Amino acid sequence: MRFNRKINPNIKPKQNFVTKKRLREDEINFHKLRSYRLDRVKKELEKNNLEACILFDPVNVRYALDAVNMSVYNMHNLTRYCFIPVNGPVILYEYFNCEKLSEHLNLINEIRPAITWDYFSNGDQAGIQLEKWINEVKDLSNSYFKTKKLAIDVINGPAITALNKSGIEVVDAKSIVEQARVIKSPEELKCMKAAIDVAEIAVNKMRNELEAGMTEDELWSILHKTNIEHGGEWVECRILSSGERTNPWMQESSNKIIQSGEMVSFDTDMVGPYGYCADISRAFVEGNKFNDEQKKLYLMGVEQINHNSRLIKPGLSFKEFTEKSWKLPKEYYGNRYSCMVHGIGLCDEWPMIRYPTDGGQREGRFEKNMTITVETYIGKVGGKEGVKLEQQYLVGNNGLELMSHHPLENL
């Protein structure tokens, strides 16, 4: 089954129900948003001397086509993907009987049923289905990527082996799409601000409702509820802990009961409205009375974020930033966070700039209209509690412009 697309972008899909507008919805030109992102993908393909890509990662499909369907499910099942040539029709291969979901997206030229070959979907018929998929890709190759070189972001071993046997070379599409996503358009920034608005509504509620006797899970659920109420989509992690569970970091929320005077630290990692991520971290104290040790940890975290954010401006190399970054004291270094800075967009994105001893990104520079987060975790090795803070920024003309406005504590 094939659906050839000729859609007037000015015509909105018919609806027989009333909808509530999402935050900033009237500010966003969705045609510009979608056209910019698809064009970025095609230009990165050209830059890498490639004629086409196939994208399975639902975040990449969302970026390229703005087509959404069961994103979390499709992160672990190869049941939905798209084909994007530099020249030729953009084809969405949609999940079973879901073709209608993306009919309103005018940049998609065709919608076809996905051919799946994973074991979960096909069992002992997986090999037969894989052969069908390979034949489909060969047909696309004959028309749209005659170099027999194809970029793919996520795929399993049997498919790579079969493609290589058929004469098609697979290259990694991850770097291509990550580079496409680096520079944000004005419409993307509006989407991101909407997601941050929702996250900060939730963070305010969490701060106001935090009290001794509630569980970490109960506090964390406020973020999820608020996100869904405002058209958000999912949360990447559930990193929230209290008291001695805040050190070391990276513990997910639990049924632990929060006690009076305990530190509560969390990281939103929230994919909100329009699929954009609001990634901010905050640390509260139940009762809002910081003791001397809690105050010390918190102020160190603020110092690290302020120092590192002041360094960043367009043209600064990642290497120079790493060399000049705030020096974490020795007794805290063993509990350091996984990075000091990372890109942000539809989710965490390139670059990821780690501490000097941890390797990671060295080549490259900060550029205007990148969006990033600057992070800190302060918790002494063997200490009782820890503080996690994170701010989200736009790289502006002369430095960073703060995008996350929920205030830090005034200590």
N, C-alpha and C positions, 0 to 999 in steps of 0.2 A: 504494500500500500504506500502510495506517495502523495503528498499534498504539495502542489506547486503554489507558491505564495505571490499574490499581487495585492498588497494591502495599502490603502491610503493612510499614511501615518497620522493624518489629522482626524481620522474617524475613531472615536472611542468605542470599545466593545459595548454591546447592549447589555443592560443590567435590569433585572426586574426586582431589585431589592435596594434598600437604602443603606448607604455606608457612612461611617463616621470618618472624617478626614484625619489623616495622620499628621504628626508634627512636621511643619515646613512643607507639606505636600504641594501647596500652591506656589511655592518658590522654585520648585524643581522642574526643569525642562527635561522630561524623560527621553525625548528623542535625541537631544544633544548628549545626554548622559550615555545612552547606549551607543550612539554613533562614535563618540570619542573612544570608548573602551574597545570596541571591535576594531577600529582603525589602529589603535595602539598595538593590538595583537598582530595584525597583518604587517605592520611596519617592522616589528621585531622579527617576524619570520623572514621578511626580505633582508633585513640587516644580517641575518645568519645564513643567508643563501639557501633558504628553505622555501618550498612551495606550498606546504600544507601542514596542519597539525590535527590530531584527534585528542580531545580533552575529556577525561572521565571525572576528574576531581570536581565535585559540585560547586566548589567556590570558584574554580576557573571557568566552569560553564556559566555561572552567574555573572562573572566579570565580562565575559565575551558576549553573551547573548541576553542577559537578564532573565533567563528562563529558570524557573524554580520548581522543584518537585521532590519532596521527601529527601532533603539535603543530607541529613544525618544517616539515613538508611543507605543512601547511595555513596556514602563515604567508605562503606565496607562491602558493597556489592557492585559488580561491574554490569549494572543493568540500565545505564543511561549515559549518553555521551554525545559529543557533537563533532562534526567535521568542518574545519575552516581552511579553505584554500586562499592563497593570495588572490588568485583570479578564478572565479567560479562560484557555484552556489554554496551558501552556508546551509548545512544540513544538521538538524537536530534529530538524533535517534532517541526516541522517547520511550519511557517505561510502558508496559502493557496497558493498552486502552486509555492512555492519557494524552493522546495527541491534541485534544481540544484545549488543554491547559495553556498552551503557548501560541494559540492561533492569532492573538492580538499583537504579537511581536513582529514588526514589519521587516526587521533585519534578517530574519530567518527565511530562507528561500524555500526550503522543503522540510517537512516533518515525516520521518519514517519510523516504523516500529523498531526498537532496538533488537539486535541479534545478541543474545546472551549465551555465554558458554561456561560460566562458572559452575562448580559442582553443586552448590546449593540449589540453583535454579534448574539444573538439568540432570543431575545424577549421572547414570551410565550413558546418557545421551550427550554429555558434554563435548566429547570428541567430534561428533557429527555437527554440533552447533558451532564449534570452533572453525571447522572447515567452511561452513556457510559464511562466517564472519570474515575469514581470510579471503574468500572469493569476492565479498563485497568490497573489501579494501583494495583488492587487485583491480576491480572495476573502477574505483575512484582514482587509482594510480594511473590507469591508462588514459584518463581524461584530464586529471588535474595536478598530478605531481609526477611527471614523467622521469624525473631524476631517480625515482625509486627510493627516495629518502624522506622519512616521515617522522615528525616530532610527536611524541606521546608523553603525557604526564604521569599517568598511573596505569599499570598493566601487569598481568601475571606472567610467570615464566613460560608456560606452554604457548601463549600467544606470541611472545617474542621469538621463541624457537621456530614457530610455524611461519611467522613473517620473514625471518631470515632465510628459511628454506625456500620461500617463494620469491626471493630476490629483493625484498624490501628491507632497507636498513632503518633501524629504529634509533632515533636520537632523543635525548631528554628534553621535554618541553618545559620542565620546571623553571629553568633559568630564563627561558624566553618569556613565559607569562609573568614571572616575578618582575623582570625588567619592564615589561609593559605596564605593570601596575604601580610602578614607583612614583610617577609624577601625576598628581591629582588635578582633575579639571575643576572649574568652579562648581559644576553640578555635583561632583563627588564630594566636595567640601560641605555642601549643603546637606547631603545625605549623612555625612559623618557627624555634622553638628546635631542633626536630629537624633542620631543614636546616642550621642553624648548627653543631650537633653534628657532622654529617657533614663539613662544610667544615673544621672544626677538626681532625678526625681526619686529613683529607687534608693540611692545612697542616703538622701535626706530622710526617707522613711525608715531606713535601717538605723540611722543614728538616733532618730526620735523614739523608735520602738525598742531599742536595745535596753534590756534590764535583766538583772540577776534572776535566775530561775528558768529562763527560756533556753532552749537548746541551740547549738550552732546551726543545725538544720533549719530550725524555725526562723532564725534570723536570715539565713541565706535564701530561704524561699521567697522573701519579700522582693529580692532582685528579680527572680524568675517571673513572679506574678506581674510585677510592674512592666517588665519587658513585653510579655505576651499581651497585656492589656493595651499597650500602645503600638501593636503591630510588629514587635520584635520577633526574632526567630529562634535562637538557641543560645546557650552559654557553653563556651568551649571547655571550661574546667569548673570545678566547684571549690576553689581554694579559699577557705575561710577557717580560721582556727582561733582559739581563745586560750588565755593563760599559758601554761607550760607547753601546750600544743603549738604555740607560735614559734617555738625554737626546738629543733631546726624547722626551716620553712618547707613549703610545698605539701602540707597535710590538708586533705580535703575535709569539708565540713562533716560533722558526726553528730551523734546523739548526746554528746557531752553537754552537761548543763553549765551555762556561763555563770561564774561566781562574781560577787561584788568586788569591784576594784580591779578586775582582770583586764589585761590587754586583749583587744579583738582586732585582728588584722585580716584583710581580704583583698582579692584582686578580681575585678568585675569580669574580664574576658568575655564581654557580652556582645553577641551579634544581634544588633537591634533592627530598627526599621530600615527598609531598603537594602538589608544585608550587610550594612557596615558595622564595624566593630568599635565599641567604646571600651577602652582598656585603661582603666585607672585603678589605683590601689589606695586604700586608706587604712588608718589605724585609729581606733577609738579605745577609750578606757571606760568600762562600765561605771556609771556614776559621774564620769567626766572629771575625776580628780586624779591627776597623774602623780604618782610618787616620784621620788628623785631619780630612781633608776629608769623608770618609764620615760621620764622627761629627757634624760640623757640620751637614750636610744632614739627617741623621736627627733630631737634636735640634730643629732648626727645624720639621720636620714634626710632631713630638710637641707642640711649643709651640702650633702653629696649631690642631691638633685639640683640645687641652685648653682653649685660650682660647675657641674657638667653641662647644664643647660646654657649657662653664659658662654661657654666655649663655642657652641655650635652656630655656624652661619654658612651661607652658600659658599662653596669652594673649599671649605676645611676638609682635609683628607681624613679618612677613618684612622689612618696610622697616627697622624698628629693628635687627633682627639684622644686616642688610647694613651699616648705618651703623656698628655697633659691632664688626663682625667684625675679626679679626686682619689687620693690614696687611702684605701680602706686599712685601718689599723690591723696589725698582725693578729691580735687576739680575736678579731672578727672575720678574718679572711677565709678561714676554713668553712665558714657558713655563708660565704658570699652567694649572691643570686647568680643565675645562669648567664645574665648579660647586663650591660649598663644601658644600652640603647637598642631598640629594634624598630623597624618600619611597621606601619599599621595602615590598614585599609579595610578590605572585606574581612580580614582576620590578621593575625600577625604576619608580617611580610618582611622581605629583604630590605635593608641589611640587618644582621644580628651582630652587634659589636660586643664582644666578650671582654672579660678581664685579661690583662696582659699574659698571664700564665696559662690561659685556656685556649689559645689559638683563635680560630674564627676569622671573621672578615678583616682583611687588612687593605686590600686594594679598593679604590673608589673614594668618592667624595660626597658630602652632603650637597644637595641641589635644591634650588628654590622650588616650592610646591611639593616637596616630599612631606609626608606626615609621619611622625615618629613618636615613640614614648621614651621617656627617660625614667629609669627605675633604680630603686635601692631596696636592699634588705639589710637591716642592722640587727644582728643577734650574736652575742659573744658565744664562742665555742664553749659548751658546757654551761651556758647561762640559762636563766629562768625563762625570759620572754624575748620576743623579737618584734621589730616594726617593719612593715612593708608599705612603701609609698611609691606611687607612679603617677606621672603627669603626661598628658597627651598634647602634642604641639604640631603646628605647621611651621615648616622652614620658610620664613619670609625673606624680604629683601635684605635686611640687615641682621637678622638673627631669628630666634624662635618666637613664635606667637602662640600664647597659651590657648588651647582649645577646651580644656577641662577646667571648669570654674568653681566646682565645689571646694570651699576653702579648706586649707590645711589648718590644724589646730593652732590657736594663738596661745603659746605657752610663755 
